[in-house]
Amino acid sequence: MEISTLDLKIWRGDAKGGELVSYRVPVREGMVVLDAVLWVQANMASDLAVRWNCKAAKCGSCSAEIQGFPRLMCKTPLTEYGGQVTVGPMKAFPIVKDLVTDVSWNYQVNKEIPPFTPSEKDTLSSEPWRMQQKDVERVMEFRKCIECFLCQDVCHVLRAHDMKTAFYGPRYMVRIASLEMHPKDTLDRRPLLKGKAGIGYCNVTKCCTEVCPEHIKITDNAIIPLKERMDDAYFDPVRAIVRRLGRRERKADRP
Amino acid sequence: MSAAPYETVETDVLVLGAGGAGLRAAIAAAETGARVQVVCKSLLGKAHTVMAEGGVAAAMHNVAYQDSWEVHFADTMKGGKLINDWRMAEIHARESPERVLELERWGAVFDRTWQGRIHQRPFGAHTYPRLAHIGDRTGLELIRTLQDRAVHTKGVDVHMEVTVFKLLKADGRIAGALAYRRADGSVILYRCGALVLASGGAGKMYRVTSNSWESTGDGTALAYDAGAQLRDMEMVQFHPTGMVWPAGVRGILVTEGVRGEGGVLRNKDGERFMERYDRDRMELSSRDVVARAINSEVLAGRGTPHAGAFLDITHRKPEYIKSKLPSMYEQFLKLANVDITRQPMEVAPTIHYAMGGVRVEAETGASTVPGLYAAGEVASGLHGANRLGGNSLSDLLVFGKRAGEAAAGAVEVKSETAALDPAQIDTAIAELMAPLDRVAGENPFALQAEIQDAMSAHAPIVRDGPGLEAGLDKILELRARARKCGTGGSNTLAFNPGWHTAHDLESMLVNAEALLRSALERKESRGAHARSDFPGTDDELTNVNYAVEKTPDGMVVHAEQRPPMPDYLAEAVHHSYARYTPEATE
């Protein structure tokens, strides 16, 4: 059905507070939510703050909550809704203004994750590296991430409980998975996962997977395998016994 | 309004832009021990580099053993219709394999050959399969790798969502820059020993473009204002395949990778029309040729319902398409409701890239102003009259590194305490704040739309003298109006896009004026610059580039002779099988 005008409600305000403001927007065929928001900015409210860049779902800038659901505005056609749409900022992050939130915490977390670390042999070798397609395909899924932070926004550990000091969030589980499963990486990030990254806080509700615009199976392919790696190292009862026995034997062996 | 207070940040090398070139320059500069401050208009990792889809061109000969730097060099020169800076093209072809392998060692992941080497795909006007890639999101891989490398490199600091509006000189050298924070409008004075421009192109001066709001040509305008020469400004690339329908998505890029993977172009009669324009290379001809072919088909009445051409890859297996072109599949399904494994795409040319820009020295990226360097799209020379797909990502890596190193080197011979002129700073800040005092002035978004309409009408794919003249008159008129424009209604300093746009207009207008003036001077057709009143390529102009400079009397364009190629390069061009396609004089 052709819609001629849209009732677009946009949350306007700043850290001190705000409210939904209604705008009437003429609709063209194929318009996405971002088009409508930018139309308002150009024609009705020039100080409407919104982030966007590529307009093709490749940069992950225009994250917002559309009808309360975390989505990219550039990838959400208006035809999915009737004549009325409500757009608000991501709720897990502090508001800067209107649809713009302060996402700088995410960048700090990224700095804390030890970077890609190949072996010394690989580093010193002057030969181009050889890797098999099926080995690199495993991490390619994680490297599709466009850092829209929608998974961070929907994660209840960060959103409802605001435990940013205890848990890095789904985005950085994906990041750590892309490093841990890289065929040439040698670093062990399991202590980080158990400690500061707080992977134990994820209770596998899979909300992050549901909102990912790149369709990364965050929970199944990144978080659960990382939990398994971490559990293997720290909480496997059989290994714990073997480790304890091993220690005793070593003590007994001592002269 | 009196000048606002500002905070001061000291650094050795200031890098404008955090795309591929800016980040590569920052890493290179920091590795020499310099303090590096990166400043970008958006968030880190969102720069236009993410839009690069197809791959990065490097003669690693993993797929075609015959490939070599000489062949890559000749392809680049012939594709650029021989007006490239040949030394840049040589450096680029020689060094890009090393830069790609280096990226892999920093954690980038590329598609592999069966032997486990980096896979390379064929692309327009490259003689051999040459583009290292990962599906159709190579740019994202590149920027994420560089981003993570940069934030973990000692000495690199990034300021996000900060826009530079003025370059400052002391004793004829670049010694700083003024910028404002987008979030709250506060002003920062950066003091630096050297400055690298890596701010990308100016596609936003056209209506139909694959570029984002950021691409307003800030770097070229800032450099021009600081007295640096610009070059080849008439050369802007129309990418042959942008989306045309629905209207809301018009201009969004459809990667050349579709054609690289075997996609064919047809007109509304089902004819594979490229046969008539470039029988040898067909769809994989250079971008200028394909874009003009689609344009001609539409003008001849053989266009698709939405004035474009059909791009068809349905003869490939659905699984193959989804693995090689995943984001294209997703993009068309989601935005146009087209399943590209079963239906053809509708495409038309879209403004994509500026070959022209700041005039730089091939070895170092140094501009004509001491202390000012440029790399990536904002620089000029490598691509000549037409850029080959995949050459921009390698450009970023090769010349980003060189510019970063050279800028860091230039700092050593420079005292830290340059005497900046406080009056100049106050004037610049007052100019920045001025639109806030006249909120009722013209709406900057409306002016931006007028610039886009003027450029689309007067500097289209095929230009002519009277049209360019009319365009120039319009742009000069808009420039006068832009100087008096308001903010669209609000005088807040807090994240006010109307105010930001009022300021971006000046950059766009400098770029537009330079384009029109240079295009008027180049009285021939060559590469991206086609003129219906001068349809042939003039061999006399093969050694000529047009340089743009700011003088007390305004903008001046002058022709410059390029020195001839040394013999070994001339031979590489002579021996290559690549086609050189000058326009026939009718």
Contacts between the chains, C-beta under 8 A, distances in Angstrom:
chain1	res1	chain2	res2	distance
A	14	B	494	6.8
A	28	B	246	7.6
A	28	B	247	5.0
A	28	B	248	6.1
A	29	B	246	4.7
A	29	B	247	5.9
A	29	B	248	7.3
A	30	B	245	6.9
A	30	B	246	1.9
A	30	B	247	5.6
A	30	B	248	4.1
A	30	B	249	5.9
A	30	B	335	7.2
A	30	B	336	7.1
A	31	B	246	7.6
A	31	B	247	7.8
A	31	B	248	4.2
A	32	B	248	5.8
A	32	B	249	7.6
A	32	B	335	7.2
A	35	B	248	4.9
A	41	B	445	7.2
A	41	B	497	5.9
A	41	B	498	7.8
A	42	B	443	7.8
A	42	B	445	3.8
A	42	B	446	7.6
A	42	B	449	7.7
A	42	B	488	8.0
A	43	B	445	7.3
A	45	B	489	7.7
A	45	B	490	7.9
A	46	B	443	6.8
A	46	B	444	7.3
A	46	B	445	6.5
A	46	B	487	6.0
A	46	B	488	2.6
A	46	B	489	5.4
A	46	B	490	6.0
A	46	B	496	7.3
A	46	B	497	6.5
A	46	B	498	2.8
A	46	B	499	7.9
A	46	B	501	7.7
A	47	B	487	7.5
A	47	B	488	7.4
A	47	B	489	7.3
A	47	B	490	3.7
A	47	B	492	5.6
A	47	B	494	7.9
A	47	B	495	7.5
A	47	B	496	4.5
A	47	B	497	6.9
A	47	B	498	5.7
A	47	B	499	7.6
A	48	B	497	6.8
A	49	B	494	7.7
A	49	B	495	3.7
A	49	B	496	7.6
A	49	B	497	6.7
A	50	B	497	7.4
A	51	B	42	7.3
A	51	B	43	7.1
A	52	B	212	7.2
A	52	B	213	6.7
A	53	B	42	5.7
A	53	B	46	4.9
A	53	B	47	7.9
A	53	B	48	7.5
A	53	B	50	7.9
A	53	B	212	4.1
A	53	B	213	7.0
A	53	B	214	6.5
A	54	B	46	7.8
A	54	B	48	7.6
A	54	B	50	6.3
A	54	B	51	5.4
A	54	B	212	5.5
A	55	B	212	6.7
A	55	B	249	7.9
A	55	B	252	6.5
A	56	B	51	7.1
A	56	B	249	7.9
A	56	B	252	4.7
A	56	B	253	6.9
A	56	B	331	6.2
A	56	B	335	8.0
A	57	B	327	7.7
A	57	B	330	7.4
A	57	B	331	6.8
A	57	B	334	7.3
A	58	B	50	5.1
A	58	B	51	6.0
A	58	B	137	7.2
A	58	B	139	8.0
A	58	B	140	6.7
A	58	B	327	6.8
A	59	B	45	7.9
A	59	B	46	4.4
A	59	B	50	5.0
A	59	B	51	7.7
A	59	B	212	7.6
A	60	B	46	7.1
A	61	B	42	6.6
A	61	B	43	6.6
A	61	B	46	5.0
A	75	B	334	5.8
A	75	B	335	7.3
A	77	B	334	7.7
A	77	B	335	7.3
A	96	B	183	5.4
A	96	B	495	6.2
A	97	B	183	7.5
A	97	B	494	5.4
A	97	B	495	4.3
A	98	B	495	7.2
A	100	B	183	7.6
A	100	B	495	5.8
A	103	B	43	7.0
A	104	B	160	7.7
A	107	B	44	6.5
A	107	B	151	7.6
A	107	B	160	7.8
A	110	B	148	7.2
A	110	B	151	6.6
A	111	B	151	5.4
A	111	B	152	7.3
A	115	B	107	7.2
A	115	B	148	5.7
A	115	B	149	7.2
A	115	B	152	4.5
A	116	B	106	6.5
A	116	B	107	3.3
A	116	B	148	7.2
A	118	B	105	6.7
A	122	B	105	7.8
A	123	B	105	7.2
A	128	B	60	7.6
A	128	B	101	5.5
A	128	B	104	7.7
A	128	B	117	6.5
A	128	B	118	7.2
A	129	B	104	6.2
A	129	B	105	7.5
A	130	B	115	7.1
A	130	B	116	3.5
A	130	B	117	6.6
A	131	B	112	5.9
A	131	B	116	5.5
A	132	B	112	6.3
A	132	B	116	5.4
A	133	B	111	6.7
A	133	B	112	4.4
A	133	B	114	7.8
A	133	B	119	8.0
A	136	B	109	4.9
A	136	B	110	7.5
A	136	B	111	7.6
A	136	B	112	6.2
A	139	B	109	5.8
A	140	B	109	6.1
A	140	B	134	6.5
A	140	B	135	7.3
A	143	B	109	5.9
A	143	B	134	7.5
A	143	B	140	7.7
A	143	B	141	6.2
A	143	B	144	6.8
A	144	B	137	6.7
A	144	B	140	7.6
A	145	B	144	8.0
A	146	B	50	7.4
A	146	B	140	6.8
A	147	B	45	5.7
A	179	B	107	7.4
A	182	B	107	6.6
A	182	B	109	7.2
A	185	B	107	7.6
